[in-house]
Amino acid sequence: MTYPVVGLLLGVLGLALAIRRDWLTPAGAGAGLVVGAVLVMGTHAAGPILLVVFLASSSVLSRTRIEGPRNGWQVVANSAVPGIAALLAAVGALLCAGTAVAGAIAAVTADTWATEVGTALRAPARLVTTWRRVQPGRSGAISVPGTAAGAAGAAAIALIASYLPATAWGPALPPQFTPVLVGGLVGMFADSFLGATVEGRIPGINNETVNLLGSLAGAVTACLLA
């Protein structure tokens, strides 16, 4: 079985599980299907594997707070940057595309793990810009357990990405561990900084926009370090 077929099957099975487990709304599943197809084009099985790991792990953590399923906009915010990088890989326009895909997914994974763990534990949190005490879960807030969880999420994606065989990446070059890890951490802190400074204060800048920009920061950082 070829890696593109494996990637396609993984994407379909992942979406089926997401719908069955109520992790995605129908619109979210539709957006995920489009992104998954693009990931298969540019990264064969590797991109879908990383995306399924993010979706499954973050959805399980979100359930600890009884969050609802992710809608279409939330899926786009978390996966648009990896999708664009995979598309560039498919046409041979970005040599570090595989690293960018993994860095973007590491960033959104780190941010989600940090938010969910920090909020669930009700850990003392501080605003990343002023360092004053704030409620856990507030946009722009960071905590020690949350940051540790975020680092673990970025490391998990970096580890999986770096150990996948080169053939699983298709047209994209396989990434190394360190650039993806650093990209994930930079994306996580960029998300927190934007959440503390511009989210809700500038028209059109909401949580989904901040997530998108955080994933972009992760992709660019990983790509520059590749």
C-alpha positions as CSV (number, residue, x, y, z in Angstrom):
1,M,0.0,0.0,0.0
2,T,1.5,3.4,-1.0
3,Y,1.9,6.3,1.4
4,P,-0.6,8.5,-0.4
5,V,-3.3,5.8,0.1
6,V,-2.3,5.4,3.7
7,G,-2.6,9.1,4.2
8,L,-6.0,9.2,2.6
9,L,-7.2,6.2,4.7
10,L,-5.9,7.8,7.9
11,G,-7.6,11.1,7.0
12,V,-11.0,9.4,6.4
13,L,-10.7,7.2,9.5
14,G,-9.7,10.2,11.6
15,L,-12.7,12.2,10.4
16,A,-15.0,9.3,10.9
17,L,-13.8,8.9,14.5
18,A,-14.1,12.7,15.0
19,I,-17.7,12.7,13.9
20,R,-18.5,9.6,15.9
21,R,-16.9,11.0,19.0
22,D,-18.5,14.4,18.4
23,W,-15.2,16.1,18.1
24,L,-16.2,18.0,14.9
25,T,-19.4,19.5,13.7
26,P,-20.5,18.6,10.1
27,A,-18.9,21.9,8.9
28,G,-15.8,21.1,10.8
29,A,-15.6,17.6,9.3
30,G,-16.0,19.2,5.8
31,A,-13.2,21.6,6.4
32,G,-11.1,18.8,7.8
33,L,-11.7,16.7,4.7
34,V,-10.5,19.5,2.4
35,V,-7.4,20.1,4.5
36,G,-6.7,16.4,4.7
37,A,-6.8,16.0,1.0
38,V,-4.3,18.9,0.5
39,L,-2.1,17.4,3.2
40,V,-2.1,14.0,1.3
41,M,-1.1,15.8,-1.9
42,G,1.9,17.5,-0.3
43,T,2.9,15.2,2.6
44,H,1.4,11.8,1.8
45,A,0.8,10.1,5.1
46,A,2.9,12.3,7.4
47,G,0.6,15.4,7.4
48,P,-2.6,13.5,8.1
49,I,-0.9,11.5,10.9
50,L,0.2,14.7,12.7
51,L,-3.2,16.3,12.2
52,V,-5.0,13.3,13.6
53,V,-2.7,13.3,16.6
54,F,-3.5,17.0,17.2
55,L,-7.2,16.5,16.8
56,A,-7.5,13.4,18.9
57,S,-5.3,14.6,21.8
58,S,-6.7,18.1,21.9
59,S,-10.3,16.8,21.7
60,V,-9.7,14.4,24.6
61,L,-8.2,17.2,26.7
62,S,-11.0,19.6,25.8
63,R,-13.6,17.1,27.0
64,T,-12.2,17.5,30.5
65,R,-13.9,21.0,30.3
66,I,-17.0,19.6,28.4
67,E,-16.2,21.7,25.3
68,G,-18.4,21.4,22.3
69,P,-17.2,20.0,18.9
70,R,-15.0,22.1,16.8
71,N,-16.7,24.0,14.0
72,G,-15.5,24.8,10.5
73,W,-13.8,28.1,11.4
74,Q,-11.9,26.5,14.3
75,V,-10.7,23.7,12.0
76,V,-9.6,26.2,9.4
77,A,-7.8,28.3,12.0
78,N,-5.8,25.3,13.2
79,S,-5.1,23.7,9.9
80,A,-5.0,26.4,7.2
81,V,-1.3,27.1,7.6
82,P,-0.2,23.4,7.4
83,G,-2.6,23.0,4.4
84,I,-1.0,25.9,2.5
85,A,2.5,24.6,3.3
86,A,1.5,21.1,2.0
87,L,0.2,22.7,-1.2
88,L,3.5,24.5,-1.7
89,A,5.3,21.2,-1.1
90,A,3.1,19.5,-3.8
91,V,4.2,22.0,-6.4
92,G,7.8,22.1,-5.3
93,A,7.7,25.8,-4.2
94,L,8.9,25.5,-0.6
95,L,11.9,23.3,0.3
96,C,11.1,23.5,4.0
97,A,7.4,22.7,3.6
98,G,7.5,19.5,5.6
99,T,9.1,21.4,8.5
100,A,6.6,24.2,8.1
101,V,3.7,21.7,8.3
102,A,5.0,20.1,11.4
103,G,5.9,23.4,13.0
104,A,2.4,24.8,12.5
105,I,0.8,21.6,13.9
106,A,3.2,21.6,16.9
107,A,2.2,25.2,17.6
108,V,-1.5,24.6,17.7
109,T,-1.0,21.4,19.7
110,A,1.2,23.2,22.2
111,D,-1.3,26.0,22.6
112,T,-4.2,23.7,23.0
113,W,-2.5,21.4,25.5
114,A,-1.3,24.4,27.5
115,T,-4.8,26.0,27.6
116,E,-6.6,22.8,28.5
117,V,-4.2,21.5,31.2
118,G,-3.6,24.9,32.8
119,T,-7.4,25.6,33.0
120,A,-8.3,22.1,34.2
121,L,-5.7,22.3,37.0
122,R,-6.8,25.8,37.9
123,A,-3.1,26.6,38.1
124,P,-2.1,30.2,39.1
125,A,-1.8,32.1,35.9
126,R,-0.2,35.4,34.9
127,L,-0.8,37.6,31.8
128,V,2.2,37.2,29.5
129,T,2.6,40.9,28.9
130,T,2.3,42.4,32.4
131,W,2.8,39.4,34.6
132,R,-0.2,40.3,36.7
133,R,-2.3,37.5,38.2
134,V,-5.4,36.6,36.1
135,Q,-8.0,33.9,35.9
136,P,-6.7,30.5,34.4
137,G,-7.9,30.1,30.9
138,R,-8.0,33.8,30.0
139,S,-6.5,34.7,26.6
140,G,-2.9,35.7,27.0
141,A,-2.5,33.9,30.4
142,I,0.3,31.4,31.1
143,S,1.0,29.1,34.0
144,V,3.8,26.7,34.9
145,P,1.7,23.4,34.4
146,G,0.1,24.8,31.2
147,T,3.5,25.8,29.7
148,A,4.9,22.4,30.6
149,A,2.0,20.7,29.0
150,G,2.4,22.9,25.9
151,A,6.1,22.0,25.6
152,A,5.2,18.3,25.9
153,G,2.6,18.8,23.1
154,A,5.2,20.5,20.8
155,A,7.7,17.8,21.7
156,A,5.3,15.0,20.9
157,I,4.6,16.4,17.4
158,A,8.3,17.0,16.8
159,L,9.2,13.5,17.8
160,I,6.5,11.9,15.6
161,A,7.4,14.1,12.7
162,S,11.1,13.5,12.9
163,Y,10.7,9.7,13.2
164,L,8.3,9.2,10.3
165,P,10.2,7.7,7.3
166,A,11.1,10.0,4.4
167,T,8.8,8.2,2.1
168,A,5.9,9.1,4.3
169,W,6.5,12.7,3.6
170,G,6.0,12.5,-0.2
171,P,7.1,15.6,-2.0
172,A,8.0,17.3,1.3
173,L,11.4,16.9,2.9
174,P,11.1,15.3,6.4
175,P,11.7,17.7,9.3
176,Q,14.2,17.4,12.2
177,F,13.2,17.4,15.8
178,T,14.6,20.7,17.0
179,P,13.2,23.1,14.4
180,V,9.7,21.7,14.9
181,L,10.0,21.8,18.7
182,V,11.2,25.4,18.7
183,G,8.5,26.4,16.1
184,G,5.9,24.9,18.4
185,L,7.1,26.8,21.4
186,V,7.4,30.1,19.5
187,G,3.9,29.6,18.1
188,M,2.5,28.9,21.6
189,F,4.0,32.0,23.1
190,A,3.0,34.1,20.0
191,D,-0.6,32.9,20.5
192,S,-0.4,34.0,24.2
193,F,1.1,37.4,23.3
194,L,-1.5,38.1,20.7
195,G,-4.3,36.9,23.0
196,A,-3.1,39.4,25.6
197,T,-2.7,42.4,23.3
198,V,-5.0,42.3,20.3
199,E,-7.6,39.6,20.7
200,G,-11.0,41.2,21.1
201,R,-9.6,44.7,20.9
202,I,-9.2,45.0,17.2
203,P,-12.3,44.2,14.9
204,G,-11.9,40.8,13.3
205,I,-9.2,39.6,15.7
206,N,-10.8,36.8,17.7
207,N,-9.6,33.5,19.1
208,E,-9.6,31.8,15.7
209,T,-7.5,34.6,14.2
210,V,-5.0,34.4,17.0
211,N,-4.8,30.6,16.6
212,L,-4.1,31.0,12.9
213,L,-1.4,33.6,13.5
214,G,0.2,31.4,16.2
215,S,0.3,28.5,13.8
216,L,1.9,30.8,11.2
217,A,4.6,31.8,13.7
218,G,5.3,28.2,14.4
219,A,5.6,27.3,10.7
220,V,7.8,30.3,9.8
221,T,10.1,29.7,12.8
222,A,10.5,26.0,12.1
223,C,11.2,26.7,8.4
224,L,13.8,29.3,9.2
225,L,15.6,26.8,11.5
226,A,15.4,23.9,9.1
